[in-house]
Amino acid sequence: MITESGDKVITLAADKEVNFESIVAVMDSALKAGAVSVEFLTESRDER
């Protein structure tokens, strides 16, 4: 999504089984693409 200020925020839904290396690779790609924030949504998000 793009925020009102025009910043790119990328939200990714991931299973708990996703491995750390793939998360880092996706975040790196997103940041190189100009994202200012990368959020990961997992099932545990409801626990906040």
Backbone as a printed PyTorch tensor [residue, N CA C, xyz], in Angstrom:
tensor([[[  0.8350,  -1.1770,   0.0000],
         [  0.0000,   0.0000,   0.0000],
         [  0.8820,   1.2440,   0.0000]],

        [[  0.3170,   2.3560,  -0.3410],
         [  1.0430,   3.6230,  -0.2990],
         [  0.3060,   4.5440,   0.6620]],

        [[  1.0220,   5.0830,   1.6250],
         [  0.3950,   5.9330,   2.6290],
         [  0.0460,   7.2870,   2.0420]],

        [[ -0.6950,   8.0890,   2.8050],
         [ -1.1120,   9.4040,   2.3220],
         [  0.0810,  10.2840,   1.9620]],

        [[  1.2010,  10.0900,   2.6410],
         [  2.3860,  10.9010,   2.3560],
         [  3.1650,  10.3620,   1.1620]],

        [[  2.6860,   9.2540,   0.5920],
         [  3.3350,   8.6880,  -0.5840],
         [  4.3950,   7.6570,  -0.2670]],

        [[  4.5780,   7.3360,   1.0110],
         [  5.5590,   6.3210,   1.3760],
         [  5.0310,   4.9340,   1.0330]],

        [[  5.9220,   4.0830,   0.5710],
         [  5.5180,   2.7150,   0.2850],
         [  5.6560,   1.8870,   1.5600]],

        [[  4.5920,   1.2130,   1.9290],
         [  4.6270,   0.2910,   3.0540],
         [  4.1950,  -1.0610,   2.5140]],

        [[  5.0620,  -2.0390,   2.6730],
         [  4.7690,  -3.3600,   2.1410],
         [  4.3890,  -4.2760,   3.2990]],

        [[  3.2320,  -4.8900,   3.1830],
         [  2.7570,  -5.8010,   4.2130],
         [  2.7500,  -7.2110,   3.6380]],

        [[  3.3580,  -8.1220,   4.3570],
         [  3.4630,  -9.4950,   3.8940],
         [  2.8060, -10.4300,   4.8960]],

        [[  1.9990, -11.3080,   4.4010],
         [  1.4160, -12.3370,   5.2620],
         [  2.2940, -13.5710,   5.1320]],

        [[  2.6630, -14.1410,   6.2610],
         [  3.5670, -15.2880,   6.2250],
         [  3.1200, -16.3530,   7.2080]],

        [[  3.3430, -17.5920,   6.8330],
         [  3.1030, -18.6910,   7.7510],
         [  4.2180, -18.7070,   8.7880]],

        [[  3.9300, -19.2730,   9.9290],
         [  4.9620, -19.3470,  10.9690],
         [  6.1440, -20.1990,  10.5150]],

        [[  5.9190, -21.0650,   9.5420],
         [  6.9890, -21.9570,   9.0940],
         [  7.9550, -21.2830,   8.1240]],

        [[  7.6860, -20.0540,   7.7180],
         [  8.5410, -19.4030,   6.7300],
         [  9.9370, -19.2450,   7.3190]],

        [[ 10.9560, -19.4740,   6.4890],
         [ 12.3020, -19.4340,   7.0470],
         [ 12.8760, -18.0260,   7.0460]],

        [[ 13.8070, -17.8130,   7.9430],
         [ 14.3590, -16.4780,   8.1750],
         [ 15.0450, -15.9130,   6.9380]],

        [[ 15.7530, -16.7620,   6.2010],
         [ 16.4730, -16.2920,   5.0160],
         [ 15.5210, -15.7100,   3.9800]],

        [[ 14.3600, -16.3210,   3.8130],
         [ 13.4180, -15.7980,   2.8180],
         [ 12.8160, -14.4770,   3.2890]],

        [[ 12.6080, -14.3310,   4.5910],
         [ 12.1000, -13.0590,   5.1210],
         [ 13.1090, -11.9490,   4.8540]],

        [[ 14.3790, -12.2200,   5.1410],
         [ 15.4210, -11.2160,   4.9250],
         [ 15.5130, -10.8490,   3.4500]],

        [[ 15.4240, -11.8390,   2.5790],
         [ 15.5190, -11.5730,   1.1390],
         [ 14.3620, -10.7050,   0.6650]],

        [[ 13.1600, -10.9920,   1.1240],
         [ 11.9950, -10.2060,   0.7220],
         [ 12.0880,  -8.7900,   1.2730]],

        [[ 12.5090,  -8.6560,   2.5260],
         [ 12.6420,  -7.3240,   3.1060],
         [ 13.6970,  -6.5130,   2.3660]],

        [[ 14.8060,  -7.1480,   2.0290],
         [ 15.8760,  -6.4650,   1.3030],
         [ 15.3710,  -5.9740,  -0.0510]],

        [[ 14.6430,  -6.8300,  -0.7400],
         [ 14.0870,  -6.4420,  -2.0450],
         [ 13.1040,  -5.2930,  -1.8950]],

        [[ 12.2630,  -5.3570,  -0.8730],
         [ 11.2610,  -4.3170,  -0.6560],
         [ 11.9250,  -2.9780,  -0.3470]],

        [[ 12.9470,  -3.0090,   0.4800],
         [ 13.6270,  -1.7670,   0.8360],
         [ 14.3560,  -1.1880,  -0.3700]],

        [[ 14.9450,  -2.0460,  -1.1860],
         [ 15.6040,  -1.5690,  -2.4130],
         [ 14.5940,  -0.9800,  -3.3840]],

        [[ 13.3390,  -1.4580,  -3.3020],
         [ 12.2880,  -0.9460,  -4.1870],
         [ 11.7040,   0.3610,  -3.6630]],

        [[ 12.2040,   0.8400,  -2.5420],
         [ 11.7650,   2.1330,  -2.0420],
         [ 10.8050,   2.0890,  -0.8740]],

        [[ 10.5780,   0.9230,  -0.3250],
         [  9.6850,   0.8440,   0.8230],
         [ 10.3490,   1.4790,   2.0400]],

        [[  9.5710,   2.1760,   2.8310],
         [ 10.1110,   2.7670,   4.0520],
         [  9.8120,   1.8860,   5.2630]],

        [[  8.8880,   0.9710,   5.1030],
         [  8.5010,   0.1140,   6.2150],
         [  8.0580,  -1.2270,   5.6500]],

        [[  8.5000,  -2.2950,   6.2740],
         [  8.0550,  -3.6220,   5.8740],
         [  7.4410,  -4.2860,   7.0900]],

        [[  6.1840,  -4.6790,   6.9590],
         [  5.4950,  -5.3220,   8.0700],
         [  5.2390,  -6.7810,   7.7170]],

        [[  5.3880,  -7.6420,   8.6980],
         [  5.0410,  -9.0370,   8.5050],
         [  3.8340,  -9.3640,   9.3580]],

        [[  2.8200,  -9.9240,   8.7260],
         [  1.6290, -10.3510,   9.4470],
         [  1.7200, -11.8540,   9.6500]],

        [[  1.6180, -12.2730,  10.8940],
         [  1.5880, -13.7020,  11.1760],
         [  0.3860, -13.9690,  12.0600]],

        [[  0.1420, -15.2330,  12.3080],
         [ -1.0050, -15.5860,  13.1290],
         [ -0.8620, -15.0230,  14.5380]],

        [[  0.3460, -14.7890,  14.9820],
         [  0.5630, -14.3260,  16.3460],
         [  0.2610, -12.8390,  16.5190]],

        [[ -0.0680, -12.1460,  15.4430],
         [ -0.3290, -10.7100,  15.5320],
         [ -1.4740, -10.4040,  16.4940]],

        [[ -2.4460, -11.2980,  16.5870],
         [ -3.5920, -11.0730,  17.4640],
         [ -3.2080, -11.0610,  18.9380]],

        [[ -2.0150, -11.5170,  19.2640],
         [ -1.6050, -11.6260,  20.6610],
         [ -1.1440, -10.2970,  21.2390]],

        [[ -1.0530,  -9.2580,  20.4100],
         [ -0.5850,  -7.9610,  20.9150],
         [ -1.5180,  -7.3850,  21.9480]]])
